[in-house]
Amino acid sequence: MGGFCASGKTLEEKLFFVLDNWHQPRGRNKKVAVILIIFLFLAVSLFVYLTGGIQYSYFHSMYIPIIMGALLFQIKGGAI
C-alpha cells in the first residue's frame, strides 16, 4: 500500500509539522523567508512602477509581501 503515510505519521501530523515550520521559521528557513520577502517587495515595486505607478490598482499588490512578513514574523514582520 505504501502511500503518503508510509513513514508511520498520519497525514494530520505531517500537515501540522509543515504548517508549524512555515509559521515559525528558524535558522536557514528564516533567512530564506527574509530574502523571499525582500525579493517580493522589490519585484512588486518594479511591477507597480512599470505599470504606471500608484494611479492604478496594481499598487494594492504591495500588500502581498507585507502580509507574508506579518504571517511569518508577526508584528515585527508586518511593520518592517
Secondary structure as GFF3:
##gff-version 3
##sequence-region A 1 80
A	DSSP	alpha_helix	11	23	.	.	.	ID=ss1
A	DSSP	alpha_helix	28	50	.	.	.	ID=ss2
A	DSSP	three_ten_helix	53	55	.	.	.	ID=ss3
A	DSSP	three_ten_helix	57	62	.	.	.	ID=ss4
A	DSSP	alpha_helix	63	79	.	.	.	ID=ss5
###
